[in-house]
Amino acid sequence: MDRLPFSVFERLSHLEKMSDQTLDLLVIGGGITGAGIALDAASRGLSVGLVEKQDFGAGTSSRSTKLIHGGLRYLKQGEIKLVQEVGRERAILYRNAPHIVIPEQMLLPLVEGGTYGKLGTSFGLWLYDVLAGVKREERRIMLSEAETSEAEPLLRTDILKGGGLYIEYRTDDARLTIEVMKTAVQYGAMCVNYTEAAKLLYREGRIVGFEANDLLTQKTFNLTAKKVVNAAGPWADELREKDHSLRGKRLHLTKGVHLVVPYDKFPLQQSVYFDVPDGRMIFAIPRGKCTYFGTTDTNYHGDLEHPRVTREDAAYLIDAVNHMFPSLNLSQDDICSSWAGLRPLIHEDGKSPSELSRKDEIFLSPSGLITIAGGKLTGYRKMAERVVNMVVEQLEQEEQISVNNCCTDRIVLSGGDFVSPESVSSYIEQLAARYSQQFSRQMIVDLVRKFGTNSEKILELSHSYRDTDTAVDPATSLLFAELHYGIHEEMTAGLTDFLIRRTGMLLFDRHRIEEVLPMLADELANKLDWDSEHKSHELQRLLIEYQSAVTFH
Ligand code: FAD
């Protein structure tokens, strides 16, 4: 089999190739921001390398609320331009990756003493529709008290005054990051996970690259480029510190937590965005066999790689849900998974976590290091465009080369190759009919919602597992095929990559892990040639993640 450019077996050769030349651009950080920059720059014809010290998306970009927002809450903060921009970006993303950007109705219940009043909500949602360019058929609908109760029978009725229905778009943040990264690689970017930008390298005071440590082979490479971008999210200030340029504006990290319960414990009719007694608002979102809810927003000063859910965080969210949906009586025993993420926001004196702007900012240091911080998943494409415009401007001045304009609004992301967003459902029906002997319709839906038009490759691969081993049942053959695809086409290097970020199984189908883990560990060990020590190390890593998803401290 030919080696594919985003195969885990290509990591070393990418690092070698990167170290053999002076690239146009090196990107530090493989979250959504870094992935977006790599795609933008590579699609304009620049030579690009990207290193990620964990797995792609393992930072904040797999730990969000998983919404492509229209930005309703920014309206309340008067950030009109931001609402307009994210609205436009949402439409572009829906067009280019409709398999993982899914319109969903969101119910906003109006309650006594709540954030939004009836008239204010009607006007606010109308303005939001206009600013965000929402399609006519998706515009807000205002509901009476009775209609709201009917739409969501679990809501408490004693304080209910009515409601508004509007459209939000659901996504899978880690998979979106992978799809953007995969597309960047298709355009020639060299992107490598588990590689840390350790020591920054300078010539005459100007940054020229960094020493990159491959954490899987312990090899070190000197990587150089004309421009270096720091897209390290919550770690951005650590790199600015190394660059001796951490002055003026700084990051302000806040932690956000989500909890997951089985759907039958919280059987919502649709997503709900509701008031919490302390004046904040949180989301509850049904997803497959589960419902998840969050988030919190608290100042954070701990370990950046492993933010944890505390008992206090869990109690806050459970109380919030029980307050608005009293018949549920949720307790900590009902939680089947959880995650915590860090928002890399820009500090503003005197502002509380919830008041801090979600806007992004670019800092240019005296050494030439370009740092991008803040922002949202939803706005990643525009953030990337701004950064690459700056890179291109500098390259044009310094090197007298001319580079194409940004074209990412027209680039279909890997897996998003549909005639139109609406045709995702007919694609699902076609595959479901074609594979009805082996797989249930739901299995096909789940597959397409992860891999889009790449699902066909995975279904083909699943055949080969069935052909070679008749003991493999259809569900396992599909899982093995996803794993195979992950290794060869999504740089999956271990169990946590696969079970958390490529498939989301730890978050939304945790019990299945108990069933499939031994098989998966054997299969990975076999494919990646692990010895028993490596295999137990991988199992240990997974166990730590598993414990942290199910226990609070
Ligand atoms: P990250 O994803 O953290 O990526 C930075 C990467 O850099 C990390 O993977 C890290 O390992 C790597 N790195 C750091 N140092 C180095 C180094 N020296 N060498 C190599 N690699 C390095 N946005 C939305 O649009 N919708 C939402 O619903 C939403 N909900 C959110 C909910 C929560 C709780 C949180 C915390 C955020 C939410 N956001 C949301 C915001 C969004 O998730 C973030 O803005 C976005 O994911 C940040 O991406 P990033 O690439 O900048 O950072």
Residues whose N, C-alpha, C, O or C-beta is under 5 A from the ligand:
A	BS01	FAD	I28 G29 G30 G31 I32 T33 G34 V51 E52 K53 Q54 D55 G57 A58 G59 T60 S61 R63 S64 T65 K66 L67 I68 H69 T195 E196 A197 A231 A232 G233 P234 W235 T254 G256 V257 T295 G341 L342 R343 G374 G375 K376 L377 T378
